[in-house]
Amino acid sequence: MPNTKKPSAKSILAQTMTDLLHKKPFQKISVNELCETANLSRSAFYANFEDKYQLFAYCMEEKHTDLETIMSTHSPQDFLTVILDFLQSEDRFFYHAFGFSHDEEVAEIFYRFFARQLTALLEEKAGKGDPLPGPIDLVSAFYIGGLVQMVSRWVKSNYKLPKEEVAACQYRLLKDIV
């Protein structure tokens, strides 16, 4: 029996945001353009999302689910290369999301995207009795801030360095805590 379930407005808007981010910077995407491209009304947009930032966060959450699957099958060292590979495979999406201007809300979404994994690793380490250099939230904030800046600069450079070199540097910086 064929699947006749119609996609939700939320999923249509998420796909539209993803498609537009492959073509243009986040700052240049408006709610009007999203609605027109998705053939949905503004009321349909606002019934699902508060603003385009919340829609972007939803899109990042979907990508996060993909990364959780990847993370569960790779070591921390391999995971760093795999995550960079994932970012590079979605290069236009991430380049257009982060590469054109500094937007605090977008940076915070990117920060949360990475923070969950590192915080979970730190909590696991602390649960085993392994010493940390400070409270989990501060240690996580320190390392995630650096990782986000490093990855953001790598994306803004249009992936100038090989992902393996960036991942190896990240691993060397993180190896004492993961």
TORKOL-4160 file (C-alpha; in steps of 0.2 Angstrom, whole numbers, padded with zeros to 4 digits, m for minus):
178
<pt num="1" X="0000" Y="0000" Z="0000"/>
<pt num="2" X="0008" Y="0017" Z="m0005"/>
<pt num="3" X="0012" Y="0030" Z="0008"/>
<pt num="4" X="m0001" Y="0043" Z="0006"/>
<pt num="5" X="0004" Y="0053" Z="0021"/>
<pt num="6" X="0006" Y="0071" Z="0016"/>
<pt num="7" X="0022" Y="0080" Z="0023"/>
<pt num="8" X="0020" Y="0092" Z="0037"/>
<pt num="9" X="0022" Y="0110" Z="0035"/>
<pt num="10" X="0036" Y="0109" Z="0048"/>
<pt num="11" X="0046" Y="0096" Z="0037"/>
<pt num="12" X="0042" Y="0106" Z="0021"/>
<pt num="13" X="0049" Y="0122" Z="0029"/>
<pt num="14" X="0064" Y="0112" Z="0036"/>
<pt num="15" X="0068" Y="0105" Z="0019"/>
<pt num="16" X="0065" Y="0123" Z="0011"/>
<pt num="17" X="0078" Y="0131" Z="0023"/>
<pt num="18" X="0090" Y="0117" Z="0020"/>
<pt num="19" X="0088" Y="0119" Z="0001"/>
<pt num="20" X="0090" Y="0138" Z="0002"/>
<pt num="21" X="0105" Y="0137" Z="0013"/>
<pt num="22" X="0113" Y="0127" Z="m0001"/>
<pt num="23" X="0111" Y="0142" Z="m0012"/>
<pt num="24" X="0112" Y="0158" Z="m0001"/>
<pt num="25" X="0118" Y="0165" Z="0016"/>
<pt num="26" X="0106" Y="0163" Z="0031"/>
<pt num="27" X="0106" Y="0182" Z="0033"/>
<pt num="28" X="0098" Y="0184" Z="0016"/>
<pt num="29" X="0084" Y="0171" Z="0019"/>
<pt num="30" X="0068" Y="0179" Z="0024"/>
<pt num="31" X="0052" Y="0171" Z="0031"/>
<pt num="32" X="0043" Y="0178" Z="0016"/>
<pt num="33" X="0055" Y="0169" Z="0004"/>
<pt num="34" X="0054" Y="0153" Z="0015"/>
<pt num="35" X="0035" Y="0153" Z="0013"/>
<pt num="36" X="0035" Y="0157" Z="m0005"/>
<pt num="37" X="0047" Y="0144" Z="m0009"/>
<pt num="38" X="0038" Y="0131" Z="0001"/>
<pt num="39" X="0021" Y="0136" Z="m0005"/>
<pt num="40" X="0015" Y="0139" Z="0012"/>
<pt num="41" X="0007" Y="0154" Z="0021"/>
<pt num="42" X="0015" Y="0165" Z="0034"/>
<pt num="43" X="0003" Y="0158" Z="0046"/>
<pt num="44" X="0008" Y="0140" Z="0043"/>
<pt num="45" X="0026" Y="0146" Z="0046"/>
<pt num="46" X="0022" Y="0154" Z="0063"/>
<pt num="47" X="0011" Y="0140" Z="0068"/>
<pt num="48" X="0027" Y="0129" Z="0068"/>
<pt num="49" X="0041" Y="0141" Z="0071"/>
<pt num="50" X="0044" Y="0158" Z="0081"/>
<pt num="51" X="0056" Y="0164" Z="0068"/>
<pt num="52" X="0069" Y="0158" Z="0055"/>
<pt num="53" X="0082" Y="0155" Z="0069"/>
<pt num="54" X="0070" Y="0142" Z="0077"/>
<pt num="55" X="0068" Y="0134" Z="0060"/>
<pt num="56" X="0087" Y="0134" Z="0058"/>
<pt num="57" X="0089" Y="0126" Z="0075"/>
<pt num="58" X="0076" Y="0113" Z="0070"/>
<pt num="59" X="0086" Y="0109" Z="0054"/>
<pt num="60" X="0102" Y="0108" Z="0065"/>
<pt num="61" X="0093" Y="0096" Z="0077"/>
<pt num="62" X="0089" Y="0085" Z="0062"/>
<pt num="63" X="0107" Y="0085" Z="0057"/>
<pt num="64" X="0112" Y="0081" Z="0075"/>
<pt num="65" X="0102" Y="0065" Z="0075"/>
<pt num="66" X="0112" Y="0060" Z="0060"/>
<pt num="67" X="0128" Y="0064" Z="0070"/>
<pt num="68" X="0123" Y="0054" Z="0085"/>
<pt num="69" X="0121" Y="0039" Z="0074"/>
<pt num="70" X="0139" Y="0042" Z="0067"/>
<pt num="71" X="0146" Y="0045" Z="0084"/>
<pt num="72" X="0139" Y="0029" Z="0091"/>
<pt num="73" X="0150" Y="0019" Z="0079"/>
<pt num="74" X="0166" Y="0029" Z="0079"/>
<pt num="75" X="0180" Y="0032" Z="0092"/>
<pt num="76" X="0182" Y="0050" Z="0098"/>
<pt num="77" X="0197" Y="0053" Z="0086"/>
<pt num="78" X="0188" Y="0045" Z="0071"/>
<pt num="79" X="0172" Y="0055" Z="0076"/>
<pt num="80" X="0181" Y="0071" Z="0074"/>
<pt num="81" X="0186" Y="0067" Z="0056"/>
<pt num="82" X="0169" Y="0060" Z="0053"/>
<pt num="83" X="0160" Y="0076" Z="0059"/>
<pt num="84" X="0171" Y="0087" Z="0049"/>
<pt num="85" X="0168" Y="0076" Z="0034"/>
<pt num="86" X="0149" Y="0078" Z="0037"/>
<pt num="87" X="0151" Y="0097" Z="0038"/>
<pt num="88" X="0161" Y="0097" Z="0022"/>
<pt num="89" X="0148" Y="0085" Z="0013"/>
<pt num="90" X="0135" Y="0098" Z="0018"/>
<pt num="91" X="0147" Y="0112" Z="0013"/>
<pt num="92" X="0136" Y="0125" Z="0006"/>
<pt num="93" X="0123" Y="0123" Z="0020"/>
<pt num="94" X="0136" Y="0126" Z="0033"/>
<pt num="95" X="0146" Y="0139" Z="0023"/>
<pt num="96" X="0130" Y="0149" Z="0020"/>
<pt num="97" X="0125" Y="0147" Z="0038"/>
<pt num="98" X="0141" Y="0152" Z="0046"/>
<pt num="99" X="0153" Y="0159" Z="0033"/>
<pt num="100" X="0146" Y="0177" Z="0029"/>
<pt num="101" X="0144" Y="0186" Z="0045"/>
<pt num="102" X="0144" Y="0184" Z="0064"/>
<pt num="103" X="0127" Y="0181" Z="0070"/>
<pt num="104" X="0126" Y="0177" Z="0089"/>
<pt num="105" X="0110" Y="0167" Z="0087"/>
<pt num="106" X="0117" Y="0156" Z="0074"/>
<pt num="107" X="0133" Y="0154" Z="0083"/>
<pt num="108" X="0123" Y="0149" Z="0099"/>
<pt num="109" X="0114" Y="0136" Z="0088"/>
<pt num="110" X="0131" Y="0129" Z="0082"/>
<pt num="111" X="0138" Y="0129" Z="0100"/>
<pt num="112" X="0123" Y="0118" Z="0106"/>
<pt num="113" X="0125" Y="0107" Z="0091"/>
<pt num="114" X="0143" Y="0102" Z="0097"/>
<pt num="115" X="0140" Y="0104" Z="0116"/>
<pt num="116" X="0129" Y="0089" Z="0119"/>
<pt num="117" X="0142" Y="0077" Z="0113"/>
<pt num="118" X="0156" Y="0084" Z="0123"/>
<pt num="119" X="0146" Y="0086" Z="0139"/>
<pt num="120" X="0140" Y="0068" Z="0138"/>
<pt num="121" X="0158" Y="0062" Z="0136"/>
<pt num="122" X="0164" Y="0073" Z="0151"/>
<pt num="123" X="0149" Y="0067" Z="0162"/>
<pt num="124" X="0154" Y="0049" Z="0157"/>
<pt num="125" X="0172" Y="0052" Z="0162"/>
<pt num="126" X="0167" Y="0060" Z="0178"/>
<pt num="127" X="0155" Y="0046" Z="0182"/>
<pt num="128" X="0170" Y="0034" Z="0181"/>
<pt num="129" X="0179" Y="0044" Z="0193"/>
<pt num="130" X="0192" Y="0051" Z="0181"/>
<pt num="131" X="0198" Y="0069" Z="0186"/>
<pt num="132" X="0192" Y="0084" Z="0176"/>
<pt num="133" X="0201" Y="0101" Z="0177"/>
<pt num="134" X="0185" Y="0109" Z="0183"/>
<pt num="135" X="0166" Y="0108" Z="0183"/>
<pt num="136" X="0159" Y="0100" Z="0168"/>
<pt num="137" X="0149" Y="0115" Z="0162"/>
<pt num="138" X="0165" Y="0126" Z="0163"/>
<pt num="139" X="0176" Y="0113" Z="0155"/>
<pt num="140" X="0163" Y="0110" Z="0141"/>
<pt num="141" X="0161" Y="0128" Z="0138"/>
<pt num="142" X="0180" Y="0131" Z="0136"/>
<pt num="143" X="0182" Y="0117" Z="0124"/>
<pt num="144" X="0166" Y="0119" Z="0114"/>
<pt num="145" X="0170" Y="0138" Z="0112"/>
<pt num="146" X="0187" Y="0133" Z="0105"/>
<pt num="147" X="0180" Y="0120" Z="0094"/>
<pt num="148" X="0166" Y="0131" Z="0087"/>
<pt num="149" X="0178" Y="0145" Z="0083"/>
<pt num="150" X="0190" Y="0132" Z="0075"/>
<pt num="151" X="0177" Y="0124" Z="0064"/>
<pt num="152" X="0169" Y="0141" Z="0060"/>
<pt num="153" X="0185" Y="0147" Z="0054"/>
<pt num="154" X="0188" Y="0131" Z="0044"/>
<pt num="155" X="0171" Y="0133" Z="0036"/>
<pt num="156" X="0174" Y="0152" Z="0032"/>
<pt num="157" X="0190" Y="0148" Z="0024"/>
<pt num="158" X="0180" Y="0137" Z="0012"/>
<pt num="159" X="0188" Y="0121" Z="0019"/>
<pt num="160" X="0206" Y="0126" Z="0015"/>
<pt num="161" X="0214" Y="0114" Z="0026"/>
<pt num="162" X="0211" Y="0095" Z="0024"/>
<pt num="163" X="0198" Y="0089" Z="0037"/>
<pt num="164" X="0211" Y="0076" Z="0043"/>
<pt num="165" X="0223" Y="0089" Z="0048"/>
<pt num="166" X="0209" Y="0099" Z="0057"/>
<pt num="167" X="0203" Y="0084" Z="0066"/>
<pt num="168" X="0220" Y="0078" Z="0071"/>
<pt num="169" X="0223" Y="0096" Z="0079"/>
<pt num="170" X="0206" Y="0095" Z="0088"/>
<pt num="171" X="0210" Y="0078" Z="0095"/>
<pt num="172" X="0227" Y="0083" Z="0101"/>
<pt num="173" X="0219" Y="0098" Z="0110"/>
<pt num="174" X="0205" Y="0086" Z="0117"/>
<pt num="175" X="0214" Y="0070" Z="0121"/>
<pt num="176" X="0217" Y="0073" Z="0139"/>
<pt num="177" X="0198" Y="0076" Z="0142"/>
<pt num="178" X="0190" Y="0063" Z="0131"/>
